[in-house]
Amino acid sequence: MAAIDRLIWMPGLDAGWNPQGLTLAEGSLFVSGYQSNEPSKHRGPCRIFRIDPETGAETGHFDVPPPCGHAGGLAYAGGGKLFLADTHALFEIDLDRVWNMPGEALRFFQLGRGLKGAFAISDKAAIWIGDYEEEAPAKIFKFDLAAIGSLTQGASLDPGKASVAATIPTYGQGGAIDPSGKLWISRSNIGWGFLDKINVAGPRLENRYAAPAGTEGIAFDENGRLWGVAEAGARHQPLHYPFFPLIFRLDPGRLAPTD
């Protein structure tokens, strides 16, 4: 793709780590993943990698305990708080403490009925949690940090606490809010990928762009560039599919809408 201007190998590929979520926080890239070497196994131990966006070097990682098993989405809403969305759980991670006191740096919440953590989106003082569906449009919910902060350890985060709820397309794997406030959803299967730009107030599709196969988490940086990570070519994927297990950065202004 002509819009891509940086490529970084995903850390941990040889050890079977499969990238899922991506966000930017405190000058670093963070990518979440689960460990699996088997094509039919889509859950395993969870890990979050920290990566230097300039050099591509891994600068650290930490593991997230069960019930995490897929690590589908990462979001950062400021204040040193990183959020990891798993299928039925949400983890709040204190980035100032996790490197030295990991056991004291995590809070865990259940995801209530009607809420599945397929991916997460960073927003100022809020996060969004999106669902994945193949046959029918899915849902996405915005949760203000105040709503999450009021929960006790192990409590349920329910859709009723959301400040915004919207419909999103099928095959949603990741999402991001651009500088103008528009919602972008990465949609993919292991053999194809698209980026959908959506007006949430509609909701209405504004543009659709081609993206690398297997694109998962996406996030905008402070300069308006879009970062993403793809799992196509990760160790548990059959070799006849596209090979693109990479973190990438692209210039949205150079994207051409699909027909």
VEXNUVO-813955 format. One record per residue (C-alpha): x, y, z. Coordinates in pm, 1 decimal. Layout:
<nodes>
@X X; Y Y; Z Z
...
</nodes>
This chain:
<nodes>
@X 0.0; Y 0.0; Z 0.0
@X 137.0; Y 338.8; Z -102.3
@X 5.3; Y 503.9; Z 216.2
@X 226.6; Y 292.1; Z 446.1
@X 550.7; Y 461.2; Z 548.3
@X 677.0; Y 242.9; Z 835.1
@X 687.5; Y -132.0; Z 903.1
@X 790.6; Y -309.2; Z 1225.0
@X 804.5; Y -683.6; Z 1286.2
@X 566.3; Y -793.3; Z 1560.0
@X 769.3; Y -913.4; Z 1863.1
@X 734.4; Y -1271.6; Z 1980.5
@X 632.7; Y -1429.3; Z 1650.4
@X 868.7; Y -1725.0; Z 1683.3
@X 727.6; Y -1797.8; Z 2028.0
@X 372.2; Y -1812.1; Z 1893.0
@X 240.3; Y -1469.8; Z 1997.4
@X -52.5; Y -1351.1; Z 1784.4
@X -107.2; Y -972.6; Z 1778.1
@X -454.3; Y -835.2; Z 1850.6
@X -481.0; Y -491.9; Z 2011.4
@X -271.6; Y -178.9; Z 1954.3
@X -254.3; Y 164.7; Z 2113.1
@X -6.7; Y 447.4; Z 2175.7
@X 73.3; Y 568.1; Z 2524.8
@X 347.5; Y 779.5; Z 2680.8
@X 557.8; Y 782.4; Z 2364.2
@X 544.8; Y 406.0; Z 2303.9
@X 345.4; Y 157.2; Z 2102.9
@X 166.4; Y -113.0; Z 2300.3
@X 49.5; Y -433.9; Z 2132.8
@X -148.2; Y -711.1; Z 2302.8
@X -156.3; Y -1073.2; Z 2193.9
@X -219.8; Y -1431.8; Z 2293.4
@X 4.2; Y -1734.0; Z 2250.5
@X -98.4; Y -2019.3; Z 2020.2
@X 74.0; Y -2236.9; Z 1762.9
@X -242.2; Y -2424.0; Z 1658.3
@X -475.4; Y -2298.6; Z 1380.4
@X -790.4; Y -2399.6; Z 1570.0
@X -679.9; Y -2252.6; Z 1905.2
@X -770.0; Y -1886.2; Z 1946.4
@X -702.9; Y -1843.8; Z 2317.6
@X -394.9; Y -1877.3; Z 2532.9
@X -165.2; Y -1686.3; Z 2768.9
@X -187.9; Y -1306.8; Z 2725.1
@X 99.7; Y -1061.5; Z 2693.6
@X 138.4; Y -689.2; Z 2625.8
@X 449.4; Y -570.8; Z 2440.1
@X 593.8; Y -219.1; Z 2455.1
@X 771.1; Y -103.8; Z 2136.8
@X 971.0; Y 204.1; Z 2041.1
@X 784.1; Y 352.7; Z 1739.6
@X 1103.0; Y 508.7; Z 1602.0
@X 1341.2; Y 211.0; Z 1618.0
@X 1092.6; Y -76.4; Z 1622.6
@X 1273.1; Y -230.0; Z 1920.3
@X 1080.9; Y -405.9; Z 2195.4
@X 1140.9; Y -212.3; Z 2519.0
@X 953.8; Y -440.1; Z 2756.2
@X 656.8; Y -667.8; Z 2805.8
@X 434.3; Y -800.0; Z 3082.4
@X 187.1; Y -1086.1; Z 3109.7
@X -181.2; Y -1051.6; Z 3194.6
@X -325.8; Y -1334.1; Z 3407.6
@X -645.8; Y -1533.6; Z 3347.3
@X -926.8; Y -1489.1; Z 3273.0
@X -748.4; Y -1313.2; Z 2984.3
@X -723.5; Y -1552.5; Z 2691.7
@X -744.7; Y -1351.5; Z 2369.3
@X -629.5; Y -994.3; Z 2450.3
@X -845.8; Y -854.3; Z 2172.5
@X -808.3; Y -479.6; Z 2228.9
@X -596.6; Y -209.8; Z 2391.3
@X -698.2; Y 147.3; Z 2474.5
@X -533.2; Y 438.3; Z 2652.9
@X -735.4; Y 726.4; Z 2791.9
@X -458.9; Y 920.2; Z 2966.5
@X -363.4; Y 934.6; Z 3330.9
@X -129.9; Y 637.5; Z 3306.4
@X -420.4; Y 391.9; Z 3268.8
@X -404.5; Y 126.8; Z 2996.5
@X -710.7; Y -89.5; Z 2929.4
@X -708.0; Y -441.4; Z 2786.1
@X -1036.3; Y -578.9; Z 2653.0
@X -1076.3; Y -956.4; Z 2648.9
@X -1385.3; Y -1146.0; Z 2533.2
@X -1562.1; Y -1135.9; Z 2869.8
@X -1331.6; Y -919.2; Z 3077.7
@X -1173.3; Y -575.4; Z 3102.0
@X -838.2; Y -509.2; Z 3270.3
@X -727.8; Y -167.1; Z 3395.7
@X -347.4; Y -145.7; Z 3408.0
@X -141.7; Y 115.2; Z 3592.6
@X 153.7; Y 179.2; Z 3361.2
@X 358.4; Y 344.5; Z 3637.4
@X 348.8; Y 30.4; Z 3851.2
@X 315.3; Y -264.0; Z 3616.1
@X 688.0; Y -296.6; Z 3541.2
@X 791.2; Y -336.0; Z 3905.3
@X 472.6; Y -443.6; Z 4083.6
@X 260.0; Y -626.3; Z 3824.6
@X 43.8; Y -798.1; Z 4083.4
@X -64.6; Y -462.7; Z 4227.5
@X -102.3; Y -279.1; Z 3895.7
@X -407.0; Y -457.9; Z 3751.4
@X -778.2; Y -429.0; Z 3821.3
@X -1022.5; Y -673.6; Z 3664.2
@X -1390.3; Y -630.6; Z 3571.1
@X -1647.4; Y -863.9; Z 3420.4
@X -1812.4; Y -756.3; Z 3094.8
@X -2186.7; Y -764.0; Z 3144.6
@X -2455.1; Y -922.1; Z 2931.1
@X -2462.0; Y -775.1; Z 2579.1
@X -2099.5; Y -662.3; Z 2592.8
@X -1810.0; Y -854.8; Z 2434.1
@X -1454.9; Y -723.2; Z 2425.1
@X -1344.4; Y -795.2; Z 2070.8
@X -1148.6; Y -467.5; Z 2050.7
@X -1100.8; Y -135.5; Z 2229.7
@X -1052.3; Y 227.7; Z 2126.8
@X -863.9; Y 508.6; Z 2299.4
@X -1044.7; Y 837.0; Z 2361.6
@X -982.3; Y 1132.2; Z 2592.1
@X -1104.4; Y 1034.8; Z 2941.7
@X -1297.1; Y 740.7; Z 2793.4
@X -1260.8; Y 410.4; Z 2614.1
@X -1478.1; Y 231.9; Z 2358.9
@X -1541.0; Y -144.0; Z 2359.7
@X -1650.0; Y -307.3; Z 2033.3
@X -1799.4; Y -642.7; Z 1944.7
@X -1715.0; Y -876.9; Z 1655.8
@X -1991.2; Y -1023.0; Z 1439.4
@X -1981.6; Y -1191.5; Z 1100.3
@X -2348.8; Y -1225.9; Z 1008.7
@X -2506.4; Y -906.4; Z 1145.0
@X -2389.6; Y -555.7; Z 1240.5
@X -2218.8; Y -537.5; Z 1579.2
@X -2231.0; Y -284.2; Z 1862.1
@X -1978.9; Y -46.2; Z 2012.4
@X -2005.7; Y 128.7; Z 2350.8
@X -1826.3; Y 431.0; Z 2495.0
@X -1746.6; Y 426.0; Z 2867.4
@X -1629.9; Y 736.6; Z 3050.9
@X -1344.2; Y 678.6; Z 3294.3
@X -1566.6; Y 795.3; Z 3578.9
@X -1804.7; Y 504.5; Z 3513.6
@X -1518.9; Y 254.3; Z 3517.6
@X -1353.3; Y 417.6; Z 3818.2
@X -1668.1; Y 369.6; Z 4025.1
@X -1647.0; Y -9.1; Z 3988.2
@X -1497.7; Y -236.9; Z 4249.2
@X -1259.0; Y -521.6; Z 4163.9
@X -1445.1; Y -802.7; Z 3986.0
@X -1764.2; Y -601.6; Z 3937.3
@X -1963.5; Y -606.7; Z 3614.6
@X -1934.3; Y -333.6; Z 3351.7
@X -2273.4; Y -324.1; Z 3184.1
@X -2387.5; Y -158.5; Z 2858.2
@X -2621.8; Y 60.6; Z 3062.8
@X -2318.3; Y 250.6; Z 3196.2
@X -2215.5; Y 355.8; Z 2843.7
@X -2241.4; Y 722.0; Z 2743.7
@X -2267.0; Y 631.1; Z 2372.5
@X -2383.4; Y 317.8; Z 2191.7
@X -2365.7; Y 272.4; Z 1814.6
@X -2388.9; Y 11.7; Z 1541.5
@X -2071.6; Y -85.9; Z 1353.7
@X -2006.8; Y -310.0; Z 1051.7
@X -1939.9; Y -682.0; Z 1053.6
@X -1587.8; Y -825.5; Z 1095.4
@X -1473.7; Y -540.8; Z 1322.4
@X -1125.2; Y -614.8; Z 1459.2
@X -1008.2; Y -274.5; Z 1585.2
@X -1096.0; Y 92.0; Z 1595.8
@X -964.7; Y 443.6; Z 1641.8
@X -1089.4; Y 801.6; Z 1673.7
@X -926.0; Y 1039.8; Z 1425.2
@X -836.5; Y 1405.1; Z 1503.2
@X -1171.5; Y 1524.5; Z 1363.5
@X -1364.1; Y 1287.8; Z 1591.7
@X -1461.0; Y 1036.7; Z 1322.0
@X -1462.2; Y 666.4; Z 1406.8
@X -1245.0; Y 426.7; Z 1204.4
@X -1304.9; Y 51.7; Z 1219.0
@X -1056.3; Y -205.2; Z 1091.3
@X -1244.6; Y -493.5; Z 933.0
@X -1065.9; Y -809.7; Z 833.3
@X -1039.7; Y -1180.2; Z 800.9
@X -705.7; Y -1350.4; Z 761.2
@X -719.6; Y -1312.7; Z 381.2
@X -845.2; Y -952.1; Z 346.2
@X -868.3; Y -617.0; Z 522.8
@X -1047.3; Y -281.7; Z 507.0
@X -1063.6; Y 43.9; Z 701.5
@X -1411.2; Y 195.4; Z 738.4
@X -1445.7; Y 565.3; Z 824.7
@X -1776.7; Y 616.4; Z 1003.8
@X -1987.1; Y 907.4; Z 1121.8
@X -2103.7; Y 771.2; Z 1459.5
@X -2396.6; Y 1013.0; Z 1480.2
@X -2557.8; Y 834.3; Z 1183.4
@X -2410.6; Y 586.9; Z 1205.0
@X -2308.7; Y 622.9; Z 841.2
@X -2019.8; Y 488.0; Z 635.6
@X -1825.5; Y 778.2; Z 482.7
@X -1538.8; Y 594.9; Z 313.3
@X -1388.0; Y 248.4; Z 286.3
@X -1018.6; Y 188.3; Z 220.4
@X -813.9; Y -122.9; Z 148.6
@X -594.9; Y -239.9; Z 438.8
@X -346.4; Y -524.5; Z 493.1
@X -499.1; Y -869.8; Z 534.1
@X -559.7; Y -965.1; Z 894.4
@X -548.0; Y -608.1; Z 1028.5
@X -639.6; Y -601.7; Z 1397.2
@X -588.3; Y -308.1; Z 1636.1
@X -545.3; Y 48.4; Z 1505.5
@X -474.6; Y 387.3; Z 1667.6
@X -395.0; Y 744.3; Z 1561.4
@X -81.5; Y 916.5; Z 1686.9
@X -50.5; Y 1286.3; Z 1779.6
@X 45.7; Y 1371.0; Z 1420.5
@X -265.5; Y 1212.8; Z 1272.0
@X -86.2; Y 905.8; Z 1133.8
@X -269.9; Y 575.6; Z 1168.6
@X -88.3; Y 279.0; Z 1322.5
@X -208.3; Y -79.0; Z 1291.4
@X -103.3; Y -436.8; Z 1347.6
@X -185.8; Y -743.4; Z 1137.7
@X -183.1; Y -1107.7; Z 1241.3
@X -170.4; Y -1256.0; Z 889.4
@X 135.4; Y -1480.5; Z 898.1
@X 145.0; Y -1529.2; Z 1274.6
@X 258.8; Y -1877.5; Z 1364.6
@X -83.5; Y -2034.4; Z 1416.6
@X -206.2; Y -1922.9; Z 1071.7
@X -177.1; Y -2164.0; Z 773.5
@X 103.7; Y -2072.0; Z 534.6
@X -117.1; Y -2038.6; Z 226.5
@X -270.6; Y -1716.5; Z 365.7
@X -111.7; Y -1370.7; Z 318.8
@X 205.8; Y -1305.4; Z 519.1
@X 198.8; Y -969.8; Z 697.4
@X 265.4; Y -1012.6; Z 1074.8
@X 367.1; Y -650.0; Z 1102.8
@X 301.9; Y -326.6; Z 1286.1
@X 252.5; Y -54.3; Z 1025.0
@X 202.9; Y 321.8; Z 1004.3
@X 17.2; Y 495.8; Z 724.3
@X -77.1; Y 843.7; Z 611.9
@X -460.9; Y 863.4; Z 591.9
@X -429.9; Y 1147.2; Z 340.0
@X -277.0; Y 906.3; Z 90.9
@X -552.3; Y 647.1; Z 115.3
@X -776.1; Y 603.1; Z -189.2
@X -1137.9; Y 496.0; Z -125.6
@X -1243.8; Y 161.7; Z -268.9
@X -1519.4; Y 146.0; Z -529.6
</nodes>
